[in-house]
């Protein structure tokens, strides 16, 4: 068997491998100080080295059985790093739960490999990718379900989200690597085998709704969290949902761009968290409801013009009932949010000029980032834009509603009866709770020199 049949050095594999390498360097440098004085730091670095090695081998594998083997081993060592201190009951339970979900994903991938071999008579990933569109309908459905389960479990999407909600007792370097690296593996799986998804619009729609439901629910959860790590966990689930929804829209290069940007963003936030309690470092300018409405309306107008910049730089066509139009709606809301946030926080007389500049700058940078990834991946990944149904637009109405409500949260809360406020908070917060204790709360339990 020659080397080419075992390893695949295409732009998709190299791009994600580079992301892992950059995040790994940052995490290792941070861990040097974080683990100073810890008697188990030697074992920590051995496990971290194994995890990174197996992750790179997985990304570069061209044999699906080898891929699955490294996929499981990288996840196994991640679960072991989560249990850095076995005497911490919360960490031990979380690591065991994570390994259970990772094992489910590996079994689903084995089923996918078996179906592909039965239909295509090959274990070579490049040959599987080329033949996925020719599989019989009944086999393609089974293969799709298996692949989707593996991806959702890896990305901690509903209903496989509990392992990530339970991971907050992990050492901070492990959390950074987890959220910035391996949790993105589900997106890599879906994009790697994208011809199967794009072979049927029903598959595309299913992936879209699987991602958008998780994104919506996790966004609601984040409003009720009162610790930095809890908010970041909900943010990761939500962002992974958006990334999977982009796969479901056929915008594979945009999904990989989102995956990489989220990786850098989340690694920075975990390593900069520093405390378990949230703090308001920047005070908002006190404004009346009338002033807020005016600034929000200005932000919507600003976002409209910024969207034109994004479209021109990303080369994503603005066409109604095209799957790309849903992505553009989310980009529009994001650009409006940038402008509105700047207008709320700045005291300068140039506040509206700064809001305009910020929104335009983000549109320019984000559009060019997506176009760059499209150019990088054009030999290996072809976007598949298709006509969507009106139901997919209806699915966005809750997002538009919750986004608008979020910007007037305080005013809406004050307008609601106190009992209704409490019930709504309790219902949302209780649904986000982990089934196991996720934090070691007794300071005496943090015996970092424990050699056990």
Secondary structure by P-SEA (a helix, b strand, c coil): ccccccccccaaaaaaaaaaaaaaaaaaaaaccccccccaaaaaaaaaaaaaaaaaaaaacccaaaaaaaaaaaaaaaaaaaacccccaaaaaaaaaaaaaaaaaaaaaaaaaaaaaaacccccaaaaaaccccccaaaaaaaaaaaaaaaaaaaccccccccccccccccaaaaaaaaacccaaaaaaaaaacccccccaaaaaaaaaaaaaaaaaaaaaaaacccaaaaaaaaaaaaaaaaaaaaaacaaaaaaaaaaaaaaaaaaaaaaccccccccccccccccaaaaaaaaaaaaaaaaaaaaaaaaaaccccccccaaaaaaaaaaaaaaaaaaaaaacccccaaaaaaaaaaaaaaaaaaaaaaaaaaaccccbbbbbbbbcaaaaaaaaaaaaaaaaaaaaaaaaaaccaaaaaaaaaaaaaaacccccccccccccccccccc
